[in-house]
Amino acid sequence: MKSYSIALIPGDGIGRDVTGATWTVLETVAKRSGFALTGTEFPWSCRFFKEAGRMMPENGIETLRSFDAILLGAVGWPSEVPDSVSLHGLLLPIRKAFVQYANIRPHRLLPGVTGPLRAESFDILCIRENTEGEYSGAGGRVHQATLDEVAVETSIFTRAGVERILRFGFEQARARRGKLASVTKSNAQKYSMVFWDEITRKLAAEYTDVEVMSYHVDALAARMIMAPESLDVVVASNLFGDILTDIGAAIQGGLGYAASANINPDRSAPSMFEPVHGSAPDIAHLGIANPIAAIWSGAMMLDHLGETDAASRVMKALEATTTRGIGTLAGKDRTDAITAAVVAALT
């Protein structure tokens, strides 16, 4: 029997609840599909930081390297640990160390879920550059706490980094409906974003079967709201992709449905799968967190591992669950009830 080793990092707040829910669903579908999942849980979180002074052990990256994939719940507890510490201490180091440069976030309405827009049929795949750009972490502060204080944050765009994420976007568009929206702000950012546009045009000459449109980020944000059905694959830099995918989550019904995958396309290191709703301290421990985004992320993990049939079964179970109205209204159904409904719907 084929077996996969999965690193489980539940993290903080509702991350623990939704990771447990997802693991229940994944173990069930694995048994019914003839393969095994072995999970190893790591307590790395803001609580771990308060005890150890760091978000993960010094050898954390090497510990994770041997796993087939990583399933992350949520990280963050801003009242106790600043987000800038928790993010740069766990999530970003994993993405960068394992070259998970493609952050994939699907945006569509599940059956029975009502979004805020009149549009009922859209299917957008947002691809966010995940390891450089505006989140490179290059910069610093001098003369702190004085009137002369200066803060510098430098965005870094490399030809290799921009070309590989754009090429990944072109390939995804080719496999879907053949439309790619490349997002910049090149009218204002005349170096990095003009550079991005130039590489987009260069690659477009190779992908003549893909219809390519370049948008400024503000125009694309408006299009996601006014005409989401017109979009297929959207590819953007780290910051722009982060913002646009929050719009995507909003139009698909909320963060409870926002799944994501941090992909290492050449599979030289494990990829990481996570919902993007955060740790939600205000509802943590109430048992009402919606696990659908996490379960959807788990389905993306199965697909990445090559278990496409099992991934499809999980997605069909999610759709059957929301069709019944379960998991479609925030706080209406408890986490364990939604999880049980998904498990019951697995064929």
WOJOBEL-V725110 format. One line per field, one symbol per residue. ss: DSSP state (h for helix, s for strand, l for the rest). burial: b if it has 9 or more other C-alpha atoms within 8 Angstrom, else e. A space follows every 10 residues. Layout:
ss: ???
burial: ???
//
This chain:
ss: lsssssssss sllhhhhhhh hhhhhhhhhh hhhlssssss sllllhhhhh hhlllllllh hhhhhlllss ssssllslll slhhhhhhhh hhhhhhhlll lsssssssll llllllllll llsssssssl llssssssss ssllllllls ssssssllhh hhhhhhhhhh hhhhhlllss ssssllllll lhhhhhhhhh hhhhllllll sssssshhhh hhhhhhlhhh llsssslhhh hhhhhhhhhh hlllhhhlss ssslllllll ssssslllll llllllllll lhhhhhhhhh hhhhlllhhh hhhhhhhhhh hhhlllllll llllhhhhhh hhhhhll
burial: eeebbbbbbb bbbbbbbbbb bbebbbbbbb beeebbbeee eeebbbebbb eeebbbeeee beebbebbbb bbbbbbbeee bbbeebbbbb bbbbbbebbb bbbbbbbbbb ebbebeeeee ebbbbbbbbb bbbbbbeeee beeeeeeebe eeebbbbeee bbbebbbbbb ebbbeeebbb bbbbbbeebe ebbbebbebb eebbeeeeeb ebebbbbeeb bebbbebbbe bbbbbbbbbb bbebbbbbbb bbbbbbbbbb bbbbeeeeeb bbbbbbbbbb eebbeebbbb bbbbbbbbbb bbbeeebbeb bbbbbbbbbb bbbebbbbee eebbbeebbe bbbebbe
//
